[in-house]
Amino acid sequence: MDARKAQKHFRELLLLVHQGTEVVIEQDNLPVARLVPISSPAEEYRIVGLHEGEIRLSDR
């Protein structure tokens, strides 16, 4: 979908995304953005401690 059309119909696009549709926004016939539904927390599985020690923060 063209960026100008997407801006004009943003509310309708959000309804489509809410229903599970993925929308690609184009500018000059090149894809520049994608609207996708956020998965619900029930669909995501996280394992506690899976990456323990792999993330480090600076002291600064």
LINZILIN-V623160 format. One line per field, one symbol per residue. ss: DSSP state (a for helix, b for strand, c for the rest). phi: phi as a letter, one per 20 degrees, with the letter a starting at -180 (. if undefined). A space follows every 50 residues. Layout:
BEGIN
ss: ???
phi: ???
END
This chain:
BEGIN
ss: cbaaaaaacaaaaaaaaaccccbbbbbccbbbbbbcccccaaaccccccc cccccccccc
phi: .fgfffffdggfffffffeoeeddddclmdfcbcecfeffgfeedddfnf dgnedcdfff
END
